[in-house]
Amino acid sequence: MIDTVKNAEATPEQEQPYKELGLKDDEYARIKEILQRRPTDAELAMYSVMWSEHCSYKSSKVHLKYFGDTTTDEMRSKMLAGIGENAGVVDVGDGWAVTFKVESHNHPSYVEPYQGAATGVGGIVRDILAMGARPLAVMDPLRFGRPDAEDTKRVLPGIVAGVGGYGNCLGLPNIGGEVVFDESYQGNPLVNALCVGAMRVEDLHLAHASGTGNKVILYGARTGLDGIGGVSVLASETFDDSAGKRKKLPSVQVGDPFTEKVLIECSLELFEKGLVAGIQDLGGAGLSCATSELASAGDGGMHVYLDRVPLRAKNMSPAEILSSESQERMCAVVEPANVEAFLAVCAKWDVIATEIGEVTEGDRLVITYHDEVVVDVPPRTVAHEGPVYDRPIQRPADQDELQANTPDSLPRPENLLELIKIMAASPNLASRKWVTQQYDRYVRGGTVLAQPSDGGMIRIDEETGRGVALSTDCNGRYTKLDPYEGAKLALAEAYRNVSATGATPVAVTNCLNFGSPEDPAVMWQFEQAVKGLADGCAELGIPVTGGNVSFYNQTGSTAILPTPVVGVLGVIDDVRRRIPTGIGAEAGETLLLLGETRDEFGGSEWAHHVHGHLGGLPPKADLKREKLLSEILVAGSRDGMVSAAHDLSEGGLAQALVETCLIGEVGARVFLEGDLFTALFSESAGRVLVAVPRTEEQRFVDMCTARRLPWRKVGVVDPESNALEIQGLGELPLDELREAWEGTLPALFG
């Protein structure tokens, strides 16, 4: 029996499983107030998924407004599309626009690691496609529990395989990301996925359904039972027993990258031929999201004929069809005169395309199923006017104690050479080669830099060499110690990594991963992190173009480390002048350390790995200094004064030296002053190690001095030694360092 609007009006007292679907008593009451009746099963399904935390941002909206409050007109002028669209878009010059975004797929990846991670990649790629751009590359910031834990050994290989399997099949290079281990992520890994795409400025597409009489066309894969409940606790059997009892498929979506690859090429041809008036990908909440958001953002209503939707499962109810998160689907708004041509392009690519509705006058989203009205709602109440909560906020009771527990009393080692090897082999600093060798980093031929470089870089224009660089970063320990400064430090490091490639940072995206919003301490962390990131962007003069919030990341009552992952996009006018991370083989090149080193070990990798300690205050972020450092690096790249650059972050100068020598396969002689432990392992921000040709040394240091950027000569490149030699300590053969650096992940995961 289909629950129609007429039946809902006639049976106001009928009980409905709204609590099982994640709705609160007052939320259900509000739905009845909006509709002036109880909802139908299909309407209840739509509201429950669209009012879920994942889709509605109901606990974060009041804080996310701060991004808008701190964005200046000058910052807005850099954006072609910003917060609220499928992805942010910026003008990068020469008529090119670049779109990029990072999102989470955390919980599905714990339940089913391969498909959870794979469909996370597929979803973010479609967000980029929906803006009218060709997807060009992906990145994967990942976080796991203890590396030796059995559950980490269960989820990590599957997640890495899922990211690689889907991206490789799409033919998209994976140009960077992160792999971080911490006990707080045990039972709740973070799988964040970023995609970047490019288009001509005039090809930008937005998600709206305007123009009465325009047709709504669903194209791509068929709709099935997979993914139901992917963004809420939707349980399909609750709605309709007429289909009989059947085993539920997992709430994790099942991806088909080959279908998505064809969908991408089909969509790009549709855009090129001007056949699309509005476009929306189908991700979280499926058709519920696509139809309500398109109608809500348009200037009229919409009528959808649900029985026309191509299915791959029998006896699906309207609620199931609307809530399915089956992958590889798009929803387009097409002018009637273009429908035939639209369907012809889809047929050419062997993509299923079905006209499922039209834009109507008025302000109602009406959905029928075999001539019965099963949905009749104001679309904005579904898509954009859900509940908004100003959750209680309270600074954690133990925050002062945490910050007072500084690492100053930790014993500092005598054998610093041995410590360099120990740190290089630590899971958080070791080579990610075991992961990245499962990804194709150079497919399509546009990759200029990829992991283990500081930032990934791709060419977007073959003629001019114009390109973009990207980096994602976050140290959750820093954010735990001070959420405001920790978010600034995440921004600073991503900004610095992009600058170290020779690109100019221009825009930001973010993926804010936190515990339960019902915990006042978590909401304090969230509020502080948002303010830190927004204030930092305002200080740097670059806008936040969009992002994602992921709450309820915790195991039992234990929340993850607050993890606001920050992605920074930079522009370079000619990729041929990019700066590599590894030093070259030219003997005698000078190694300069830019920036200031202080005794800053709160939240450091040394304290974490060697002593299992977390306490004190994180390093201080100086964003004015970061901006100056960026300008110096870009000028050095442009004028050929810098031959290599590597930012200093986790592990400090010691780790930067190890990596730049091993990546370049070249030795170096290093001479340091003062307290060698602090010089080698401090994690002070705002520092970069650069290699400068002897012919350019004076010109470069004169520029630094004139602009008041601190610098210090710390060594020379010595390709003949095949070792990293540190004056006063001794030398470390590169073969030993490589064994330590590259051996950890294969030993852990096979």
C-alpha angles and dihedrals in degrees: 000000000000112000102229130188089253091054091048090054091049096047106045094156097053110127117239131196095240094139092054087054093055100259121136123226093255092047091054090047090052092052090054090048092051093049096035087227138048115290124253118245090261093048091048089052091051096048093044095054096037093047092048117116091251095056105029103038086217095161097040105041095088090056099038089062086075089074089062093044092056098042112103126210089252091055091047090052089067092060128080090182130008146167111356097036126097088262139350119264129201133185108241099181138261089066093300127131125193126203125195140164142166124215139174132246097172108138098041089051091057092049095045110006100193099044093035092057095038094053089045087062092044093051096051091046090056090050088059092044090051090063090061096257133127108242108238109175145354137215131197123210103192133182130189141176125255108333092227095050118113093231092053088053087053100049105031100063091045094048093048090047091049094051091047097040096053097039094045092050090051090052093238119141118233102222102178150324139147140278112198129173126205133148091238090070091058106126091006113064117183116231110183119174129198129193131185128196139174137216141157111277093245092056095068113132127195134200108254138116109219133156120062110250095026112136127241112221125189112203137174129042125009120262117255142166096270119108097024105148093019092133100023140017093272111160112192099204090065092070108047130014093179091093090059128234115313137163110269117236115233117276088239114099121241115228133209109192094187090059089048092050090056090044090055094052092044092050093048090053090049089052093046091053093049094240098134124082095174135001139194130174120225110238128124111022092010117215091359088066099037097050098041095044094046092049093042093052093046133075100251144020134283138228116205125190102210096188088066093064110112108241135197096195129059126241097013112171122228089253091054094047091051095046101041114117095199108161135239097044132130133185119213134187110218133184111243092243090058100046095093092049091045092053090046092057090049090049090051090057092041090242117151109240126179133179102231102169151331142247111261139192118264129036105281132110104214120186122187130191116197091339093309117116106234098165129035110160142138099258095217090061088059101040108027112009101060124134119302119204127198094201122204113270125204131165107241113266091231097046094100091048090049093052092045091055094083124178090238092105095051112112112254116220127247098208102066095169090058090046090055089058093043091052094044088055095047112117094243094050102032122108116283091211092115087061102037095047086068089060128072102234099176108040114131090030095250099105113114100167130012138165126337084041117095090250137010118245132193133184113237100178120045094194101051100024091234112162147163133234127208138190135175122202145165135152106205092193090060090049092049090054094046118357094194095051092036092059090047089051091051089052092045094052096047089046091049093047091054091047090051089064091057095255126128112238111235111161146016138219126182145197110203110203115187143148127260116329087212088070109085090209091056091048089052089054090048095048092048093047093050090050092047093051094044094046090047093052091049090051092050092042096233123123132235102236098188143302147166139274121214116187133175093051100151143103110236106318094334113101124207120252105281101265116189100176110204124201120196125196121205133186128222121185094212122020091203088079095053117134116238122219098226121072117246132237098258105122118231099023109153122245112214127186111214118202135023129298119215134173095270116149104141107129091001125155089239092057091043100045102034101034106017087234130151119177147095125056127313122242115287117257116223105188095180087058091046090054092049091047089052092051090050093050094047090049090048090052094046094049098041095246098125123059098177138008134185126179121230116234131123109022093018126225093337092061092043090054093048093050098043091051095045095044091049092038088225133121128233141196115224131194121188136180135218124003103009094199092058092041092053105036109025113118097210110159128233096052133125131178111221135185114217127190112244090241090058101038098097094044092049097047090045088056091049092048093047091052093043097242110150114238137173132190106236105168152322135257111256111181092174095065100059086207144087104243120192114193112241094016108056135240137302116209111232090231090060092046092049092051090052095043099043100034102068105075096041089051090051101041106022 
